[in-house]
Amino acid sequence: MSLPVHPDPLCFSTDDFLKSDFNVDEFVAHCRKSVTPECLRDDLEAYFRTLKSAMVDLINNDYADFLNLSSNLVGMDKAIHNLTSPLLELKSEITDVKTSLEATINALEAKLLLCKEIRAKKSALHCYVVIVETVEILERLLKIGDRPQDLGASQLIENERLTDVVMDRVTSEFSRLKYMVSKAPPHHIVENIKPRIAQITAALQRCLDDSFVTSLESNDREQLSHCLRAYATIGHQAAAESLFQSHMVHPYMQKVVSVKALNTQGLAGMYADVLKFFSQYCAVLSDVVTGRGGAGGGAVGGFDFVSNAVWPEIVATLLEKVSVIYSPGNPDSFCKHYTVSMDFIERLEEFCSSVQNLRNHPSFAAFISKWNIAVYFQIRFQEIAGLMENSLQLPLQPAELSKETEAPLFNLELFNVLWRCMAACWKQGIFIPALVHKFWKLTLQLLMRVSQWFEEVCTLSRTIQSDDPSKGLRTDDPSKGPPKSDDPSKGPRNDDQGPRTDDPSKGSRVEGSSLSINDCLKVMENSEQVAQQIPSFFEITVRPHLSSCTVNNPHLLDNPHLLDKLQEGLEEAGNRFKAIASLYGSTVVAVVSQQCVQNLEPTHTIPRLYRRTNREVPTKPSSYVTTILKPLLGIQVGLSEGYRKDWSCKVIDTTTQRYLEIITEVLTSVKKTEDSLQKLKRTRKSVVPEESTGLSDDNKIRLQIAFDVEQYYSDITSLHPDTATLSSVVQLQEMGQIAKTTAQTTLS
């Protein structure tokens, strides 16, 4: 069904009127969001006229059908009445047939249910018969007495060793008996026969155990194969594994695992003796289970003697005899024992039919839990982080030279200690693969701790320098070291130690600073070395350990870029030392610039030297000029060309800007004084003209400043030619030239 289309666009869709859930309020509310109520009313009226016109057209087109509609219904009620009686008769007949069918179906269902019960009873009777017959067959094969009640509940008639054929028959019948007992419904027949079944089970278990032990001692592959198949047939694999553990594994482990063996052979030697058990006693057994070595009948499934018999006995014996290996009190011994034990497990897994079964065994989890690696890491953390913190308490010292060790990598001992601590995290005898995440975190913490410490030292030094330059960075070598941390615990923190709180009221982390500029230069040099050495440290020291951990943990292989991301993280931590070098470099530049600016102070005294002193005309620069850049010259030695150029430009630019300001102030003051004197002379209107006495005091001052600027310009160009192009230097040179020109013009 469709509605007529309005020729003009409307503010609503005509299809909305055909929806089954059409609601007037919702329709109006929706339309009012886009148009005004007046517009909606106009569109509805227009569409109403369209619908009315379409309805009229429809009636006109089908007018004849509308007129014939009433005439076609004449006589329809009589026809319906004539059909009523036959339909009622048909309904009655159908009801009778339905009732008859339901009765027949109910009778059939009752008979089928009876047949089902008969079949169930027949099946149960068959099970009872088979159970009794099988019990009698097994008693006859196992030669159990005809009247077991006269022999006692657990007494069995001594029997000779069963042949392989009889053993196969007995296990087959016993398996059949177990199936029938499980299938048969509860009945007093089964309950009465259970004592006889228990006697059969005990007798069969005894025969199998004797045969299994005999075959193990004689290494009879054929007999061992029949025994294991018999165990597997009756589902007693666990009994065979338990018998092997108690009869073979336990005596051997008691002999080779002891404190004496640990002291004489070491843990590795003791483990080597343990592994000999596999070649001596498990080789034939493994061949039979796996079907190798010509054992008849192929593989025998359901057995895992290594995981269920050998390994649990090893764990129990280690805990009983040599539990001292689990003690983390001596971290060196603990690490050695742990590493040797993990290697032992890897070698033991070579004998396992399923490594997963070994790792899922409860004894494996118990063995791993005995190694308290969390306590071990805390001890190592205290050793490594403590060494780092102790070094931060000492003054900055040059690297210690020793004939026994290689040449130090850095010229400051603090950085060598940092590097040794980082290397210790991955050193053999300290690093444990299970703690790779913790040692990785400790490595990053060491870098962050030292970098943060240097940042705080530099920040404090700059603060002191700005407050009191005499107490800031010194140019001489320090007699007292750099700042100390007031609390060693504020270094790299082990998460196992719990949260740490810093109380600002107890003082800052860094006390007074007493760094020299030479210290800053060394820190800057060593920091750049650290940042440069980080990539090689990762490749040589860290990556091999991370790669081995990734191989041993396949789930880590899901992220193929893991090692690259870790390397980026370490390099990012190392980049903080580039920032440290930049920070200390800017600090040195700021301090040297300040010292150079302080050397400009004699410039203010030039007017006092020439005003009303009758001093001769200056012919050479002042003596202080040669000392202005002396602090900059003192740090040039040992700097690279890049630093020498950059720092020279920065210091000279800062110094020159200040020099330019001072000279501007002096020349402005001179000009004001000169103008005042001339004005005073004009007001006096002296009758006697003044005689010229040569160059005036003001021009002497200008000429002296000009000589000083020329000497300063000569000094900076000789220091570094590129500094001559600095805008501040150009302006200073122009001002000096103007002062010289002014003085000479007046003289002429």
N, C-alpha and C positions, 0 to 999 in steps of 0.2 A: 504494500500500500504506500502511495506517495501523495503528497499534497501539492497543489498547484504552486507554480513559481510566480513570485511577484516581479513585475518588470524592473522596478527600481531596487537598489540595495537597501537592506534593512539592518537594523542594529542588533538583530538576533538571528539565530539559525532556526528555520522552520522545522528541522528534524527534531528539535527539542520537544515539540508537542507530541511526537509519536513514541517517546520513551515511556516505558512502563512505570518508572519511578518519578514521573514528572511532578514537580511541586511548584505551585504558583509563587510562594514566598521566595524560594530559592531562585526561581527564574527572574523575578523582579529585582532581587538583591544583586544578582550577577550582572544584569543589564545596567543597573544604576552605577556600576563601577566605571562604565565607559561613556554613558550618555545621561542626559538629564531626564527627569520623569516626563516632562512635556514632549521631548523627542520620542521617548518610548511609547507614550500614548498615541502620538501621531502615526508611528509605524504600525502599531497594533490596529488602529482604525483603518489604515490603508490596507493592511493584509486581511482584515475582516471583510472589507468590501470585495477584495479579490476572491476570498472563499465563497462569499454569497453569490457572486457572479458565476463562479465555477459550479456551484450546486444547481443554480437555475439552468445552466447549460446542460448539466447531466440529466436533469428531469426532462428537459425538452427533447434530448436525444433518445431517451428510453421511455417516452410518454405512453406508447402503446403497451409496453410491458407492465407499466404501473396500472393501467386500466384493466388488463386481463388478469392481474394477480388475484383479485377477489373472485372472479368467475371460475378460475381453475380450481378453487377449493370447494366447490359445490359437490356433495356426495361423498366427501372424504371420510366423514364420521361413520357412515354405513359400511364402507370398505374395511375400516379398522375394526368394527364390531364383528364382522364375518371372520376375521383372522384370529380373534381372541380364543375361541373354543379349540381349534386344532393346536394352538400353541400350548394351552394348558394341558391337553392330553399328552403331548410330546414331553413336557416337563415331568409329568408323573412317571412315564415310562423310564426316563433317564434316571430319576431318583431311585426306582426299583433296581435297575441294573447296577448303580453305584453301591447300593447296600449289599447286594449279592457279592460283588467283587471284593468289598472290604472284608466280608466274612471269610471268603476263600483265602485272601491274603493273610489274615490273622491265623488261620489254621495252618497255612504253610510255614509261617514264621515260627510258630510253636514247635512244629516238627523239626525245622532246621535248628532251633535252639537245643532241642533234645539231642539231635545228632551231634551237635558241637560238644555238648557235655559228654556224650558217649566217647567221642574221639579223644577228648582231653583225658578222660579216665583211662582209656585204652593206652594213650601215650604215657601217662603216669605209671600204669601197670607195667608197660614195657620198660620204662626207666628202672623201676624197682627190680624187675627180673634181671635186667642187664647189670645193675649194681650188685645184686647178690651173686650172679654168675661171675662177674669180674673179681669180686672179693675172694671167692673160692679159688679162682684161677691164680690170683696173686699169692694167696696163702699157700697154694700148692707149689708155685714156682719158688717162693721164698722159704718154703719148708717151715712154715709157722704151724704150731701144734693145732690139732683139731679142737682142743678144748682150752682156749686161751684163758678162760676164767679160772682154771685150776693152776695156771702158771703165774698169776699175778698180773697186775695192770701193765707193768713195763718190762716184764721178763720175756725174752725172745729165745727161741731155740738156736743154738749155735749152728751156723751153716758155713759151708765152704764158699770160697770165692766163686761168684757167678761168672759164667762164660760170657763172651761178648754177645753171642746170639741170644742167650737167656736175658741178659741185661737189656738188650734192645726190646725184647718181647715184654719184659716187666715194665719198662718205662712207657711203652706204647699203651699197655693195659692200664697203667696207673693214670696216664693222661686221659684215657677214655673214662675211667672211673671218676676223676675230678669233674669232667664235663657233665656226666650223667647226674652226679650229686648236685651240681649247681643248677641243672635243668629241672630236676624232679621237684614237684611241689612238696611242702612239708607233710611228713607222715611219720607215724611211730616206727615204721619199718626202717626208715632212714636213721632215725634217732637211735634205734637199737643196734644198728650196724656200724655206727660211728666209732665205737671203741675198737672194733676190728680194723676199720680204716686207719685209725691212729697207729695201731700196731704195724700195719703194712707200711705206713709212711715212715715210722721209725726204723723199721727193718731195711727199707729201701734206702733211706738216708745213710744208714750205717754202712750198707754195702757200697754205696756211691762214694762215701768219704774214704773208706778203706782203699777202694780201687783208685781214687784220685790221688791219695797220698802215695800209694805204691808206684803209680805211673810217674808222679813227679820225681820221686827218688831215683827211679830207674831210667828216666828220660825216654820212656816208651811212648813214641808218638801215636802209634795206633791205639793203644789202650787209653791214652790221654784224650784222644779224639772221641772215642766211644763214651768216655766219662762225661766230657763236656757236653756232648750231644744229649746224653741222658739228663744232665742237669737242665739243659735248655728245654728239653721236651716236657719235663714236669714243672718248669718255671721256677727252679731253685738256683738261679744264677747267683743271687746274693749269698746263699749258703756256701757255694763253691768259693766265692771271693773271700768270705769271712774265714773259711778253713785255710785258704792259702795265706791269708794275713797272719793267722795265729800259728800255723805250723811252719811256715817258711820265712815270712818277712820279719816277724817279731824277734825270733832268736838271732837272726843276722844283724838287725839294727841294734839290738842290745849289746852285741859284741863290738861293732865298729864305731858306734856313737858313744862317746864318753868324754869327761873332762880331760882325762889323760891323753886321749887321741887329739883333743883340741889343742892342748899345750905342746905336744910333741910334733904334730903334723900341721897344725894350723887348720882353720876352717876349710880352706880349699882342699887340703889333703884328706880331711875327713869326708868331705863331699865326694871326692874321687873314689874313696872306698865304698861309699854308698852306691855310686853309679855302677860299680863292679857287680852289684847284685843283679842288674838287668842282664848282663852278658852271661852270668853264671846260672841264673835260675829262671829268667823270664824269656830267654831266647826261644826255647822249644815251645813254651806256652804261647808266646806271641805268634809263632809259625802256625800252630794248630788253630788258634782263634782266627787268624787272617787267611788261613788256607795256603800259606807259603811252605816251602820246604818239603813238598811231597806228602803232606798230611792227608790221609784218606778222607773222602767225603766233602772236600771243599771247606769254605770258611764256616765258622760257628758263631752266630750272632748272639747279641745280648750280654756279652762279657766286656768288662773294662777293668782288668786287674790293676793297672797302674793308677787309675783315678780312684778306684773304690777299695783297694787293698794296700798297695805299696805307699802311695802318697799319704793317706791318713796315719799310717804307722810311723812314717818318717817325721811328720809334724808332731805326733804325740811323743816320740822318743826325744826329739830335739827339745821340746818343752820340759820334759822330765829330766834329761841328763845335762843339757848345756844351755839352760835358759839365760845364762850370763851374756850370750851373744846379742840378746835383745836390749840390753841396757844402753841407754843413750848418754850415760854419765861421761864416758870418754868418747867425744865426738869422732876422733880419728879412728878408733877401733870400731865404733858403730858404723861409720861410713864404709870401712873395709868389709866388715861382716855383711852389711846390707848389699853391697855391690857383688860380693862373692855369692851370696844367697840368690840374688836375682839371676846371675849367670848360671847357677846350678838349676834354677827352675827352667831356664831356656834350654839347657842340655837335657833335662828330664822330659821336657815336652816332645823331644825327638822320639821318645819311646812310646808316646801316647797314641792311641788310635783316634782319639778326639781331644784336641786341646781345649775345646769349649767345655767338654765334660769336666776336665780337670779344674778349669777356672771357676766353674759353677759349683764345685763341690764345697760343702760347708767348711771343710778343713782348710781349703785354700784361703777363704776369707779370714778364717781364724789365724792362719800363719801370717798373712799380710797385716792384720790388725795388731800383731805383737810388735811390729816395728813402729815405734812411736816417732815418726819422722817429724811431727809437729814440734816436739820438744827438741829434737836435733836441730831443726832450723832455727829455733829460738836461741839456742846456744851459739850457733854460727852467726846469727844476726847480731848478738851481743858482742861477739869477737870482732866482726868486720865493722859494724857501725860504731862500736866503742873505739876502735882504732882511729876511725875517721874523726870522731868527735874529739878525741884526745889531741889530734893534730890541730884541730881548730882552736884549741885552747892555748897553743904555743905561738910565739912570734913567727913571722915569716922568716924562714931560714933557707940558705942555699942548699942545693941538693947534696946529700951525703955520698961521698965517694968511698967505694970499698973494693979491695982487690978481689974479693971472693965473688962479687956480682958484676953484671955487665954495667956499662956506663949508663947513668940515669937518663931517662927520656926527657925530663924537664929540668930546668935549672933552679926551680923552687921545690923544696922537699914536700910541701903540702900537695902539690899536683902529683908528685910521685906516689905519695900515700894514696891519693884518690885512685890513681891508675892501678896500684897494687890491690886495693880493695875491690875494684871492679873485676880485675882478673881473678881474684880469690873466689868470687861467686861462681866461676866456671872452671875452677881448677880441679884436676883429678885428685881425689881424696877429700874433696869438700862437696862438689856438685853431685846431686842425686837427681836422676831423670824425673822421679815422681814429684820433685819440688821445683821443676823448671819454671813454673809460673811465679813462685815466690822469689827465686833468685833473679828472675827477669825484673820483677818489681823492685827488688833491692838495688839492682844496677841502676835503674832509673831514679830511684830515691837518692842514691849517692850523688848522681850528677845534679839533681835538682837541689839537694841540700847545699852542696858546695857553691853552686851558682847563686843561690839565694843569699848565702852568707856573704859572698863577695859583693852582691848588689847592696846589701844592707851596710856593709863597711864603707862602700863608696858613697852611698847616700848620706851616711852620717858624717863622713869626712867633708863632703861638700857643704853640708849644713853648718858644720863648725867653721869651715873656711869663710862662708858668707857672714857668719856672726862675728868671728874674730880671726882675721887672716893670720895672726901670729900663732894660732893654735891649730891651723889646718895642715895641709900637706907641706912637708919640709923638703928642702933641697938636699939636706945632708942625710946620711944613713941613719936610720932610727936606732936609738939605744934601747928602745922598748918596742915590743912587737905590736902587731895589729890587734884589733879588738878581739875580745874573747866572748864566747857564749856563756851566759850566766847559768845555763842549764843544759847538760849534755843530752838530756832526754828530748831536746827539741830538734834533734837531728833526724835521720831516717827512722821512721817509727814502724815497728812491727805491729800489724793489725791484731796479732794474738795478745798483745799487751793491753788491749782495751783502749777506749778513747782517752785522748790527752787534752788537758785544758791549760790554756795560757792565761795567767792573771796579769793584766797590764799594770796593776798597782805594784807588782813586785819588780818593776824595772824592765827595760827593753831587752831584747835578745842580744844586742850588741852594746858593749860599754864604750868607753872612750876610745878614740882613734888616734893613732900615732904613725900614720903611713908617711913615707917619703915619696918623692916623685920617682926615684929609682925603683921603689917597690911597685908603684903603679905601672911603670914600663915593663917590669918583669911579669907582673900579673897579666898584662895585656898580651905579652909574647907567649906565655904559657897557655893562656885561654885560647889563643888562635891555634896553638899546637894541639890542644885537646879536640877542638872542632875538626881539625884536619885528620886526627888519628882515629876518630870514631868509626868511619866506614871500614877501615882495615881491621879495627878491633872486632867489629861485627863479623866480618868475613872469616877471620882467622880463629877467633876465640869462641864466638857465640854461635855462628851458623852451624858448625858441625854438631853441637849438642842439640840445637833445635831440629835439625834434619833427622837425627836419630830418634828423637822423641816423636816426630811426625810419623816416621815409619812404624814405630811401635804402637801408635794410636791411629788406626785407619780413619776414624771419624774426622781427624784433623785434615785429611786429604781432601775433604769436601770443599775446602777453600784453597784453591791452587796458589793464590797470591798472599797467603798468610805470612810467609817469610819476608816477602817484600814489604808488607805493611809493618811488620815488626821492625824491619830495618829503617823504614821511614820514621817510626816512632822514636827509635834510638837516636837517629840523626837529628830529629827535631829537638830532643833533649840536649844534644851536643851543640845545636845552634844557639842555645842560650849563652854558651861561652863566647860565641861571636858577638852577641849583644854585650857581654861583660867586657870584652876587649874594646868595643866601641864606647862603652860607658866610661871605662878608665881612660881611654884616649881623649874623650871630650873633657874629662876631669883635668887631665894634665894640661890640655890646651887652655882651659879656663884659668887654672892656677898660674901657668906661665904668662898668660895674657895679663892677669892681674898684677903679677910681679913686674912685668914690663911697664905697665901703666903707672905703677908706683914710682918707677925710675924717671917718670916725666915730671915729677913734682918740682925739681929745680927750675923748670921753665917759668913758674910763677915768680921766681926771684930775680929774673933778668931786669925788669924795670928798676928794682931797688939797687942793682949794681951800677946803673948809669945815671940815674936821676940825681942831679946836683952833687955828683961825686968827682967831676972833672977827670974822669977816666979817659984814657986814650981811645981813639977810634978802634973798634974791634977789627982784627985781621984774621982771626981763626975761630973755629967753632968752640963752643963750651966743652969743658971736660966731661960733663955728665952724659953727653950725647952718645959717646962710645959705650956707655954702660946700659943704655936703654934696652938693647936686644941681647944683653949678656945672658939672661935666663934661657932664652931660646937657643943660644949657642950651646948652652950646657946640656941640652937634651938631644942634640943633633947626632951625637956619636952613637953608632949602632942601629940607627933607624934606617928602614928601607927607603928607597928613593920616593916611593909613593907617599909614605907617611911624612917624609921630610918636606916634600912639596906641599902637601895638604896642610900640615900643621903650620908650616911657615906662613902660608897665605892667610890662615885663620888668625894666627897670633899677630902678624903684622897688620892685618886689616883692622883688628880690634884696637891695637895700640895706635895705629895711625889715625883712626877716627877720634880717639881721645886726644891725641896730640894736636889734631886739627881743631878740636874744640878749645883746648887750652890756648893755642896760638891766637885763635879768633878772639877769645876773651882778652888776652894781653894787648893785641893790636887795637881792639875796640877801646880798651881803657886808655891806651896811649893816645889814640886819636881824640878822645874826649878831653884828656888833660891838655893836649896841645891846643885844642880849640878854646878851652877855658883861658889859657895863658894869653893867647892872641886877643881874645875879647877884653881881657883885663888891660892889656897894653893899649888897646884902642881907646879905652875909656879914660886912661890917664892923660892922653894927648901930650906926651912928653915933647918938650921943646928941643932937647938934645937928642939927636938920633943915636940909636944903639949901634955900637960897632959889631961887625960880624966876627964872631969868635970861632968860626969853622962849623963843623957838623953839630947839630943840636942833640940834646940828650934823647929826644924821641927818635930821631933818625939813627942814633947809635943803637938804640934798642931794636929798631927794625933791621938794621944791618946785622946785628948779632943773631937775631932770629933767622935771617936769611942764611947766614953761614951754618947755623945749627941744622936747618932743614936740608941744606946741601949735603952736609956730612951724614945726616940720617938717611937721606936718599941713597948716598953712596954705600952706606952699610947694608941697607936692605937689598940693593941690587947685587952686591957681592955675596950676600947670603943665598939669594935665589933670584935669578933674573926675571922669572915670571911674575914676581911680586910687583914689579915696576908698572904693570898694566892695571893694577887694582885702582878702582875709581877713587878711593880715599887717598891713595898715594899720589895720584894725578892732581887731585884737588890741593893736597898739601904742597906739592911742588909748585903749583901755580900761585898759591898764597905766598910762599917763600920768595918767588920771583917778583911778585908785586911789591912785597916789602923791600926787597933789594932795589928795585927800580925807583920806588918812592924816595928811599934814602939817598940814592945817587943823584936823582934829579934835583933835590933840594941843595945838595952840595955843589952842583955845577951852577 
